[in-house]
Amino acid sequence: MVPAGCVDAPHASPAGELLTAEPFLGWWAVDEGLLTPDQLRSSAWRKVFRGVYVHRDISLTHEVRAKAACVLLPFAVVSGRSAAVLWGVDLAGADDDVEVTVPPGSHPTRLPGLRVRRAVIPPGHRTYRRGVPVTSPEATAVRLAGLLPADAAVVAVDQLVDTGRAELAGVRALAAVTRGRGAARAKAACALADGLAQSPQETRVRLLLHRSDVPMPTAQYRVVDDRGRFVAFVDFGWPEQRIALEYDGLWHAEPGQFAKDRRRLNRLREAGWTVVFVTAEDMRDPALLLRRIAAALGR
């Protein structure tokens, strides 16, 4: 019998403690005697999907909801945007649908909050991340490259490569042999990715330059002075003109960052370099931005 005042608590056992840490099937907890039906219906537990619950103290992040989806569908593998979240790239919010992939012959499943895809996962590209079955970083990148529109697809691939978990060569190789819906789009997006961008906006700036008449710069260019001493890495560099292009994001407002940026800028100027800064506002008028860059390059 559960002591008075503890009607919402699971029975004290390793399995019972698991209920307060991970998503679980309600019928399993009742069958195991860890909870009574009345306890399961209490405010101590929240329903994530049909029959799957978590303790009320667990935040319903996208990762937790992905875990819950795999509890509900034991043959499912987290894929798409949801897999990207598990690999450290926030492409899905807490309330966005969780995408999972199940074998082609699986029974169709339609549940609110779930996007169930039936497809074959490439051999060797099913793995585990934080205890959850998930597509590999390369397979996740190719899936997103074929799923997301235009620049967003390239941004996603660059982000996954930037985590250090996906290799661009492996992503491109997998895209080259991928077939079916979105395969051509995935191959094109993976070809445009370079894996060097350290932020989504850097990728968008590079793609803007790629589509323009402005000569392509070198991404993450290593600037040295006339004595060959290291000065700084710049987002994009035209070494012949000694022009650098830098995206100026919100992280520059962090404490102490302003002074560091100014010291770095002074070093670049002392080395004879001119820095053109790009902001989010500039990206709203790409034609004007390109004219400004062309003017700096003397074109």
N, C-alpha and C positions, 0 to 999 in steps of 0.2 A: 504494500500500500504506500502511495506517495504521501509524505508528511503534510500536515495542514500548513497552508501558506505556500506550498511548493507545487501546486497543481499544474503549473506550466512547465515544470522542469523535467528533462528526460531522466530515465533511470541512470544512476551512477555506474558507469562502465565505460571501457574504451569506446565501444560503439555509440553509447549514449553521448559521450563527449564529442564524438564526431558530428552529431546533429547540430551542435552549436557552432561548428566551424565550416561545414560544407553543405551544399545542396543535397537533398535526399528524397527518396520516394516515400510518400506518406504511408502507402499500404505496407511497405517493408518495415517501417518503424513501428507500426501497429502490430504486424505479425510477429516481430521480434520481441514484443512486449516492452519496447522502449518508450512508447507513448500510448495513451488511450485515445480513442476517437475524439473524446471531449477535449483532451489536451491539444490534439492536433488542430481542432477548430478554434482554439483560444488565440488571443492577440499576441502570444509569444512567437507565433510562426506566420510567415508570409508565403503565399503561393506565388511561385515564379512562373511556372507553366502548369498545365493540367496534371495534378498529382505530384508535382515537385515543389518542395518547400525549403525555406531557409529560416534561420533564427532571425528574430526582429532586429538584433544588433548588427547583423551583417549588411553592409551597404550594397545595394543592388547595382553594382558597376556592370559594364558590358562584359568584363571578364567573368564575373560571377554568373551572369545570365548565360554565358557560353558554356560554363561548367554544368549549369542546370540543364541545358539542352542536351548535353552528352549523357547525363543521368537518365533523361527521358528516352533518348534514342541511343542505345548502347553501341550501335554500329555506325554512328555518325562521326564525321571528322569535321572540326571547325575549319572554315575556309573563308575566302574573300576578305571583306573589311574586318570581319570578326577575327580572322587569323592574324591580320595585320596588328590588331590591338594586342594580341598575345605576344607578338614579336616586338612590341614596343613602339608601334606607329599608330597614333590615335586617329583612325579614320572612321570610327563609329562612336556615337555617344551612348550613354547609359540606357536610353530609351529606344535606340534604334534596333531594328530587327536583327536577330542573330542569324548568321548564315552558317549552315552545316551542309556537308555533302554526304550522301548515302549511296550505296551501290545501285546500279541501274535497275535491278529487278525488285528493289524495295517497294513496299506498299506505300502509296502516296499519303503524305501527312500534311495536313493543313491546320495550323494553330496560330492564333494571334501572337505576334512577337517573334515568330520563327520564319525563316526563309529556307526551305528544304530543297536542295538541288540534288538531282540524281545524275551521277556521272562517275566515270572511272578516274581515280586519282593515279597519276603516273607512278609506275613502280619505283620504290625507294623514296617517294616524296610524301609518305605519311609518317609522322613522328609524334613526339610528345613535348609539350611545353607547359611547365607548371602543373603537371599531372593531367593535362587535357590533350586528347588526340587532336592533332592539328596538321594542316598541310605545311610542307617545308617552306622556308623563306623564299626559295626560288619558285616553287609552285604557287605560293601566295602572290608573288610579284607578277607572274604570268597571268594568273586569274584576274587580278586587278587591272592589268594592262589591257585585257580583252573586255573588261566590264565597264571601266570608267571612261568618261568622254575625254578625248583629245589630250590637252595639257595635263589634266588631272591624273591621267593614266601614267604619263611620264614622271610626274611629281611623285606618285606612289612608288614607282620602281626605284627612283633615286633615293627616296626615304628608306626603303628596305635595304638597299645597298649601303646607305650611310650608317645603318645600325651595326654594320660589320658582320651580320649573320647571313646575308645573301651575297653571292659573288656575281658580278655583272656578266662574266663569261658564262657562268652556269645558267643564269636567267635567260640570256640570249639563245643558248643551246637548247634549252627546254622550249622556248617560244618557237624555235625553228621547226620542231617536230610536233608541235601541238596542232590538233585538227578540230574542226567543228566550229560552232558559232563563236565569233569574236577572235578566231585564231589569227586572221590577217591583221586585225587591229592590234592585237597583242604583239605580233612580230614587229609592226611599225613602231609602236610605242617603246618597246625594248631597244630597238635600234637607235632611237633618239635619246634614251637615257645615257648618262655618263657616270653616274654614281659618285660624282665629286661634290655635288651641292650639299651644303650643310644646313639648308633651310628650304622649304617649299618655294619661297619667293626667289631664291637664287636660280632654281630650275626654270621658273617662269620668265625671269630676265634672260636667261640663256636661250630659251625657245623664241622669245621675242627677237633677239639678235639673229638667231638662225633664219628667221623668216624675212629678215630685212636685207638691205644692200650694204649694211655696215660690215666691214671685215670681221670675221670671227676672232675673238680674243682667246687667250689660253686661260682655262679655268684653274683656280687655286694656284695662281702663278707665284713663284718664289722670287721675290725682289732682293737683289744684292746691290751694294754700292760699287763705286769704281775700283775699290780694292778687293772686291769679291766677298765682302762681309755681309752676312745675312741681315736684312732690314725687316722684312715682314712678308707674310703671305697675303695676297689680295684675292678677292672673289674672282675678278677677271682682269687680265692684263694684256696690254698691247706693248710689248717691250721695246719695239723700234721707236715708238712715239713716247715711251715712258708715260703712258696713260693707264690709270687703274680705275676700275668700276667697282663700287662697293654698294651692297644693299644695306641700308640703314634701318634696322628693325627695332622693335620695342626693347630687345635685350640690352641695347645701348643705354637705356635709362637706369640700369641696375646700379646700386651704390658703388662708387669708385670707378665705374666703367668710363665715365666721361673723361676723367683725368688720363686713364690708360689710352683711350682713343686719341686724345690730343697729343700725347707723347708719341704714339705710333704715327699719327699724321705728320708730325714734325720730322720724324725720321725719314718718312717717304719724301717729303719736300726737300730735305737736305740731300737726298740721293738723286734729286732732279726729277721726281715723279709728280704728276698732277693727278689728283683724285676726283673723280666724278661720283657723287653720291646719288643713290636711287632710293626713293621712299615709296610707301604704299600709295600716296597721293599721285606720284609720278606715273605709277602703273595704270592709273585711270585714264591717262592721256598718252598712250604709247607713241603716237606720231610725234608729239612734242618732245618726248623723251629721246626718241631716235634722232631727231634733229639736233638736240643738245649734245648727244654723244658724237654725232658726225662732225659738229662744229669743233668739239674738243680735239678730234682726230685730224682736223684741218681739211675735211672733205666738203 
